[in-house]
Amino acid sequence: MGLQIDLHAKLKEYFGFDNFKGNQEQIIKNVLAGNNTFVLMPTGGGKSLCYQLPALILDGTAIVISPLIALMKNQVDAMRSFSASEGVAHFMNSSLSKSDILKVKEDVLSGKTKLLYVAPESLTKESNIEFLRKVRISFFAVDEAHCISEWGHDFRTEYRKIRPIVEQIGKAPIIALTATATPKVQHDIQKNLDMQDAQVFKSSFNRSNLYYEVRPKVDPTKDIIKFIKNNEGKSGIIYCLSRKKVEELTEVLCVNGIKAASYHAGMDASARSANQDKFLMEEVNVIVATIAFGMGIDKPDVRFVIHYDIPKSLEGYYQETGRAGRDGGEGYCLTFYSYKDIQKLEKFMQGKPIAEQEIGKQLLMETVSYAETSLCRRKVLLHYFGENYDEENCGACDNCLFPKKEFEGKEYLIDALNAILEVKEKFKVDHMVNILLGETDSMIKSYHHDELESFGVGSEKNVQFWNMVFRRALIANYIEKDIEQYGVIKLTEKGHEFLKEPKDFMLMEDHNFEESEEKLQEKGGVSALDNTLFAILKDLRKKIAKKNNLPPYVIFQDPSLEDMCTNYPITLEELANIQGVGSGKAQKYGQEFVEVIKQYVEDNEIERAQDLVVKTVANKSKFKVYIIQNIDRQIDLEDIASAEGLTFEELIKEMEAIVFSGTKLNIDYYINQILDEEQQQEIMDYFMEAKSDNIGDAYDEFEGDYSEEDLRLMRLKLHSKHGN
């Protein structure tokens, strides 16, 4: 238990957070225990904390291998803003001068540096290997680990050399991290880093705050301008596949009064980095970019990501859309799709090695099926990453909000599964579709598949229809893809059972993107709390950020500002209790904030929540003394209520008034009669993790397993124990 309390204290001390997110705590404990660790966590889930915190705690220096110079600089700046010592984090890459490198090496050898970020290219240099052999290394962190796999959306050959170099430098545990990996890529990473023994921590890839929409690409530029005008002042990224399109679109947006800038590999480095900074510092609202942009970006309040062109793979799409709403706020992901773009992409692939073309086509077909599907987009996306999403309607994608009509498809599924068995489970979907349609291409002839019973049984339907049947079968887990021979489909146990005993199987017609559809309605935005103060604080943050040459969110993130706009902290002590601030940050950046808030509170005669709580709640319970005395004597709550002529509901209200005003009540003796230890723990765990202690939310979460009274009593216990 000691370790846990310690970890929370360290988290608060270094980063100003009260609680870990998701499975961060288990991951960190695994790293501290010196084990190999593999982390799959979506963007915004708090990946970097998983190696930053243990690096600060452990002896020695952690070596973080990261593919992008911009990303390193961001992370090093962020780490330094949390710490008093400048040398706590450094990076080593081609952008440094000789004297810079000497300074870095000096800090590392003296033991000041807890995190050293290196590019994989720098790692392969003989002189650097020599240097690192002299360093006490706590562990290696391989960030963006999907770069190792050819099936990943961002394959880099130098990533394949990491393991042998680690061997040369000296043994230390490895933590590999990626924000996107299909089962196939995950398998590749572990094999290549020789860490099959690693404990794997996989967070859900569901980003519930993101809204997914795919529109037909009829007049995308006009649509985009209209969309941005409807979302005035919000930050967004627009991805295009070609540099030419990036330049053209940026120009059109600027002419239309939208603050936009470009970012692509054809620009010189200084122009690129200047535009990136303008975006971070909120001098421009929109960045139009090729996919080269974004991995180096850690901006939490990007409100929309638009794909002008469909990405080459679903992994790329997930990574890019994942840059929206990293602070948990609104994130709108809009993609424009036309099949012509896919044909263009296939043309680009010609001339590449055959194996690469094969992989590229496979990945592209997954994207097509995502774009054209009528299924819940979340379901399709999560299934691609090996995760089942069981909700019938996610409520946050175009397909769930505007569903298509369903029809019975049992017979079609039987035909599809029988065809797979007939070819001995050795072929991919496109070949299976050709068999069912009765197409006689060279492959069908050479395998004599035109002699099969299944040949042509589905000829009255089209390619799109049969693709949809196979996709539905995959998601319903009747068939699966082989990991080793990617794309070859086989029946699962569930598929074999279905053939023995067929049952209903509902299908939906897919979107026909050739016919332009009705445009989907715009989705509403999020609003801050005290909007006026929020705007003032954002300006102040921008000013301080500029002065310190840092992105605004390094000073304070949006959720922290929103918290300030609810609680109006006017002393540094109060500011330290604001979400995500902590005493270090309050000391470092807080003074001007509390002064501005204090002035604002006085000018607008605002009664602050702190004052209100004390005034209104303190003596609310007129039965206070009686209740406290009888609870001390462990009298049954029902008896206390009836003696005072209260209903049980009224008694709980009185108890809440007592506890919320700062008095402890120990009602364990009563709770132990109605809930066993396991049930209590389950409710406690929920409240400790939940964003708020709202009873309605808790009731929904447990789907009515616990009564409202049970939950309110447990909330009382929690507040008594931790709040007072």
N, C-alpha and C positions, 0 to 999 in steps of 0.2 A: 504493500500500500504506500510505503514511503516514497517509492519512485513516482507513483502517480501524482501525489500532492506536489512533489518536486517539479514534475513536468508542467503542471498547470501554473506553478509559480514562475518557472522559466518562460513559459509562453507569454504570461502577462508582462514579465520584466522585459523580455526582448522585443515582443511584437505588439503588446497592448491588447491581446485578445483574451477573453475569459475562458472560452471553450474551444476544443478542437473541432474540426469539421469531419463528418463521415468517419473513415477509419484511419485518419492521420495518426491518432495516438498509438494504435497497434503497430502501424508501420514504423513509427519512430522508435518504439520499444524494441522492435525486431532489429533495426539498424544499430541501436545502442548495444544490443546483445552480440553484435559482431557477426550477424548472419547475412547471407546473400538475400536480397529483397527485390521483388519485381512488382512495380506499381503501375496499374492501368487506371488512369483517373482522367475524366474529361476536363477540358480547359475550364478554368474557373473553380476547380474543385480543391485547389490549394496544394498542387504538386510540390512546388519549390520548398514549401515549409518542411516537407518530409525529409529533405536533406539539410536545409539551413539550420533548423533547430538542433539536430544531433551534432552537426559540425561545430556549433557554438559550445556544446556541452562536452564533447569528447576531447581528449588530448590529441595534439597533432593538427595537421591540415587536411581538409577534405578536398580532393581533386574533382572538379565538376567539368565533365566533357560536354560541350554544348556547341551546336553547329553555327550559331550566328553571332557575329561581333556585336550587332546592335542589342541583341538580347542580353549578352554578357554585361554590356555597359549599363543597361537598365537595372539588371539585378544587383550589380555591384553598388550603383547609386542607392538603390533601395536599402541594401544591407547597411550601408554607411549611415543612412538617415536614421536607422534604428540604434546605431551604436555610437559611443563616444569616441572610439578609436578609428581613425581613418584607415589604418592598415588592416582592419578586420577582414576585408574582402579585396581581392585583386583579380585582374584578368591578364592573361598572357596571350597575345595574338599579334598578327602582322601589323596592327595599327600603332604599335608602341615604338618609341625611339630607343636607342641603345641605353641612354641614361635612365629612361623609364624602367626598362627591363632590369637594370642593376638595382634600382630602388625596390622593385617587386621582390627580387631574389633575396635582398637583404631582409625585408620584412618577413618573408616566408621562413628563412633560416633562423631568424631571431625568435620565431614562435608566435609573433604577433598575429599572423594571418591564419584565420580559421577556414576560409574558403578561397580556393584558387580556381578560377574559371579558365579552361584552356580549350582552344579549337582543336578538333581532331588532327588537322594538318600540323599544328604546332607540336602536338604530342609526338608525332613521328620523327621530329628533328632529333638527331643524335645528341646535340648539346643539351637539349631539354631533358632527354631521358637521363643523361649523366647527372644533371642537376637534381632531378626528382629522386634519384637513388639516394641522395644525401638527406632527403626530407623525411620527417616522421609523418607517415600518411595514415589518417584515421579511416578513410574509406574512399572508394571511387564512386562518383555518381555519373551515370550515363543518361543525360537528358535527351529528349526527343529520340528515344531508342528505336522507333520504327524506321529511322534512317538506315538501320542495318539490313532491312529486308527488301529484296527486289519487288516484293508484293506490296511493300509500304508505299505511300503516295509520295515519298520524298527520299528515294533511295540515294545513298552516298557511298561510293566505294571505300573512302578512307575509314568509314565506320566499321568496315569488315576487319580492320587491322587492330581494333582496340584491344582485343583479348591478348594477342601475342605481346603487345607493348606493355600491358599491365604485368604480364609474366616477367618481362625484362626489368621493370622498375622494382617490382617486389610485391609479394602477396599482400592483399588487403581485401576486405569484403567489398562487394559491388552492390550498388542499388541502381537498377535500371528503371527509367520512368518514361511513359508515353501517354499522350492524351488520346490516342486512337490506335487500336490494333484489332484486326479480325483474328479469329482463332489461328489462321494460317500464319499471320505475321508474328503473333505471340510465340508460336512454335519455333519460328526462324530465329527470333531474338534470343530465346533461351539456349538454343542449340549453338548459335554463333558465339555467345559470351560464355559458353560452357558453364551455365548456371541452372541446369535442370533441377538442381536441389533447392533452388530459391523458393522462399515462401511467396506465393502470388497473392497480391491484394488487388481485387478488382472492384472498383466502385461502379455503381450503376451509371450507364452512359446516358441516362435520361436527363435532359436538361428541361425541367418542366416549365421554366419561364420563357422558353423559346417558342415562337409561333412559326410554323413552316408553311410556305405557300409556293406553288409552282404555277406560273401563268404562261399562256401561249405567247410566243414572241412575235407580236404583230407590229406594235409601234413602241418598242421598249424605251427609247429616249424620252418620248412624251410621257409615258407612264412613270418613269423614274422622276422626272421633274415634278410631276403632280404629287407623287408620293412624298418627296422631300419637302415641298411647299406645305403639305399637310402635317409635316412633322418638324416644323420650324425650330431651328436652334438645337436639334438633337444631333449627336455624333453618329456618323455611319461610314461604312466601307463599301465600295462597289468594285467587284472583281471582273476583269475582262481577260480574255486569253491572249490578246495581242497588244504589243506596245502602241501600235498605230491607233487602235480603238481607245486605249487609255488616254492618249493625247487628245483625240477628237472629242471624246465625251467630256473630259475636263473643261475643254474650251466652251462647249455648249452650255455646261452647267454654270460656268462663270458669267457668260453672256446673259444668262437668265437670273442673275443676281444671287447665285448660290456660292457660298465661300468654299471652293474646292481646290485641291492640289493633286498632282500626279505622283506616282511612285512606280518605277520599273527598272529592270536591270540595265537598260540602255542609257539611263541618266548617269552623270558622274556622281561619285560617292557623296560629295559635299552637298550637291543639290538634293539628292535623295534624303540625306540625313536632315537637311534643313526642313524639308517638307514633312518628314516624320515628326520633327520637333514642333512644327506649327500645329500639327494635329493633336499632339500630346498636350500642348499648351493652350489648346482650344482657340487658336487664331484662325484655323479653318475648321469647318464642321465635317467636311466630306473628303475622304481620300479615294481617288480612283486608281486602282492598282492591278498589276499582274500578281500571280500567286506569291511572287517573291516577298510581298509585303504581309506582315502580320505575325510571323513567328517571333519576330523581335519586339512584338508590341504587347504591352501589359496594361492596356487601358481598360479599366473596369466598366466604364459607362458608355460603351458603344451600343447605340440603341437599334441600329439596323444593319444588316449585311445583305447586299443585293448582288446576285450573280447575273451579270449581263449575258454571260455565256455559261452554259452548263459545264461544271468541272469534269476532269478526266476520270475521276474515281470518287466513289462514295466516301472513302476515307478523307480525301481532300476536301470534299464538300462538308463533312462533319467537322473537320478541323477549322475550316474557314467560317462556317456559320457559328461555330463555338466561340468566336471572338465577340459575339453579341452578348450583352447582358451578363457579364462575368460577375457583377455585383449582386446578382439575383433579381435585378429589376427587369423591366420590359426588354425583350429582344425580338425583333421582327426579321425573319429570314425569307427573303423573296428571291425566287429564281425564275429566269425567263428561259423557255425551252422550245426548240423546234428541231425536228429530226434532221433538218439540213445541217445543223451544227455538228451533229454526230458524224454525218458523212464526211464533213470537212476534217474532223479530228482523225477519222480512219485514214483519210488521204495523207495526212501528216505522218502517219506511222510507216507508210511504205518506205522501203529503203533502210529501215532499222533491222537489226538482226532478227531472224525468225522467232527466236524464243521471246524476245522483248515484245515483238508484235502480238504474239499469242497472249502474253500477260496483259498488254495494253487493251486488247480487244475484249478480253474477259471482264476487266475492270470497267470498261466503257459500257458493256451490256448491263452490268449491275446498275449503273447510273441511269440508263434508259429505263430500266424496269421501275426504278424509284420514281422517275419523272412521270411515267405514264400510268402508274398504279392508281387504282381507286380505293385501295386500302388505306388505313390510318398510316400517315407518313412516319409517325414515331415508331409504330410497330415494325415497319419495313427496315427502318434505319437501325433500330436496336437489334433486330434479328440478324442483320448483317454483321454486327459485332458480337454475335453469339449470346444475345440476351433476350429472354422472353418478356414481352410486355402484355399483360393480361387484360388491361382495361378494354372495354368494348369501344369507348369513345374518349379520345384524349382531350377533346374540347379545345385543342390549340393547334389544329392544322386545317387546311382548306377541305380535305376530304372528310374529316369528321364533322365540320360545321355545315358542309353542303354535300351530304352523301348521295351516291348513285343508287338506283334500284337494284335489289338483289334477285337472284333466281336460283332454282335448284340445279346443282351441277354434279350430282352423284355419278351419273353415267359417264360424264367426261373424265372424271378422276379415275374411274375404273379403266377406261381406255388408256389413259396416260400411264398408270402403274403397270398394266399388263405389257405395254410396249417396252417399258424399262426392263422388265424381267425377260422379255423375249430376246433382247440384245445382251443378256447376261450382265446388266448393270455396268457397262463399260463405255458409255458415251455421254456427251454433254447435251445440255438442253436444246441448243439450236439443231443438232442432228435429230433428236427425238421429235422436235416439231416438224421437221421435213418428212420424217417417216409417217406421222399422223396425217399430214396434209397430202401425202402421196407424191411428193416432189421427186423427180429422178435426177439428182445431181451425181457427179462422178463418185462421191464418197458412198452414196447409197448403192450405186451399181457395183463398186468394187467389193463391198461387203455382202452383196446379194440381199440387201435389206428390202428390195422391192418384192421379194418373195415371202415376206413375213405376213402373218395374219393381220397385224396391226397396220400394215401399209395402206394409207389412204382412208382409214376408217373415220378420220375427222376432216375430210376434204371439204365439207360444206362450210367450215369455219375458216378464219384467216390466221396469219402468223401471230398477230397481236393477241388474238383470243387464246391460242394455245400457250403462248408465253405467260399469259395471265394465269392459266390453270396450273402450270408448273410452279409459278411463283407462289400461288396460294397453297399449293401442296407442300412447298418448302417451309412456308411460315407456319402451317398447321402441323409441321413435323411428321408428314407422311413419307417425305423423302429427305435426303441430306446430301451435302457435297463432300466428296472425299478430300481430306486435308492434304494428303501426299500428292494425288493427281488432281489438282484443283479443277473443279468444274464438272468432273465425272459424277453423275448422280446415281444414288443407290436408294433402295427402299429401307425405311427404318422398321423396327418391330411393329410400330403403330400402323405402318403402311401395309405390312403383311396381314395384320389383323383385319384391317379395313377390307382387303380383298376377300378374306374368308367370310366376313359379315359386314357388307356395305351399309353405311348409315347416311343420313342427310349431310350434304356438303354444299353450303351456300356460296355462290359466286356473284361477282358484280362486273358489269361491263367496264372496261378501262376508259379513261379519258381519251377522246379522239382530239389530239392537239392540232390536227390539220385544220379542223373546223374551229375557228376562233370561238372561245367560250365567253359566257357572261363574265365580266370582270368581277372579282370578289371585292366585297366591301372592305374599306380600310378598318383597321382595328384601332380602338382608342388607346391613348397614351397613359403614362403614369403621371401623377402630380405629386410635387413635394408638399411638405406639411405647411409650414409658414412660408409661403412662396416668396414674400418680400425679403424676409431674413435669409432664406436659402440663396436668393440671387446675390445678396450683399456678401454672404460668406463665400460664395463661389468666386466672386470678384477678388475678395481678400486673399483667398487661397491661390488664385492665379498670380496676384501681385507677389506674394511671399515665394511662390514657386519660381517666378521669374528671377527674383532677387537671389535665390539659392541655386538657380540654374537646374531646377528639377521639374519633372512633370507634376501637375497639381495633386494627383492622387497619392504621390509619395508623402505629401504633407498630411492630408487626411482624405480618406475615401468618402464617396457619396453617402453610404449608410451612416458614417460618423457625423457628417454635416446634417443629415436628416434628423439624427438623434439630438443634435444641438438645437435644431429648430423646434423640437418638442419640449425639451427639458430646460432650455435657456441656462446653461451653466455660466455663473459669473465669477467663479474663483477657479484657480488651477486645480484645486482639490476636487471640485465638482467635475471639471473637465476630464480629470484622470479616470472618472467612472463612466465616461461616454464610451459607447461601443467602439472597440478597435483603436482607442487612444493610448491608455496606459500612462504611467507617470513620466517615463522618458520623453515621449512625444509631447506631453502636455508642457513639460519644462522647455523643450526645444522650440516648439512652434506655437504654444498655446496663448502666450501673453496677449498678443494683438486680438486673438479671437475672443477671449473673455472680455477684453475692454470693449470691443465692438458690440458684443451681445449685451453687456451691462448698459451701455448707452442706449441701445435699441429698446431694451426692456423699460428703461426710465422714460424715454421719449414717447413710447406708445402705451405707457401705464399698463404693462402686462402683468397679470398675476401669474407668477411662475408655478409650475406643477408642484415643486417642493413646498412652496408656501401654502398652496391650496390643500395638499394632502394633510398637512398639519392642521390647518384650520377646520377642514370639514370632517375629517375622519376621527381625529383624536378622541373626542368624548361622545361619539355617536351612540354607543351602546349604554342605555340607561340601566341595563341589567348586568353591567360589566362586573362589578365586585362579586355579585351572587354567582355568576357563571364561573369566574376564575376560582372562587373558593370551592365550589362543588366539583369542578374538574380536578382540582388538587386532591380532593377526597375520593376521586375516581368513581363518582356517581354516574350511573347510566345516563347517556344523553337524553333518551326519551323521558326519563324521570325528571331531569332538570327542566325540560321543555314544559311538561305538563304541570309541574309545580308553579311555573310562572305564567301558565295559560298561553303558551306559545305553540305554534305548529312546529314540526321538526324543521321545515324549510325556514321558518322565521328564526329558529335558534341558530341554524348555520349562518344566516345573515348576520346575526349579532356577533357570533364568533369571528366571522370575517372582519367585521368592524374593529374588533379587539386586536386581532393579529396584524391586520394591515396597518394599524397605527403604531405598531412596534412592540407589542407585548407578546411574549411566548406563551403558547398553550400546549401542554403535552397531552394529546388525546390518543396516544398509542394503545392504552388499555382498552379503548372502545374499538379502534380500528382493527386490533388483533382478533377481536371476536368476529368481525364481518369479512375480513380479507386475510388469506394466508400470506406467508412471507413472499412466495413467488409472485402472487398477484400484486402485492404492494410494490415489489421491485419493478415489475413490468410498468406500472403506472408512473412510478418515480422516474424510471429511465426515460419514459415518454416526455415528462415535464422537463427533465434536465436537457433533453435534446431539442424540444419544440421551440419554435420562434416566439411563441407567446403562451401565456397560461390560460387562454380562452377555453372555457369548458365545452362550448359547442364543438370546437375543433377536436378536442380530446374525445368527446363522445363519438364523433364521426370516425376518428382514427381507429377506435376500438369496436366500431360497428355495433354499438349497443351492448357489448359484453359486460360493461359496468354501468351502474345507474349514475345519474347525474349527481346524486348525493355522495356516492362512493368517491367520485372524482373530486368533488368539492372538498371532502374531508381530507383526501390525500394532498390536495393543493394547500390546505391549511397546514398540514404537517410539514410540507416542503417550505412554505414561507416561514413557519415557526423556526424550523431547523436552520435554514440557510439565510433567510432574509433579516432575522432579528438578532 
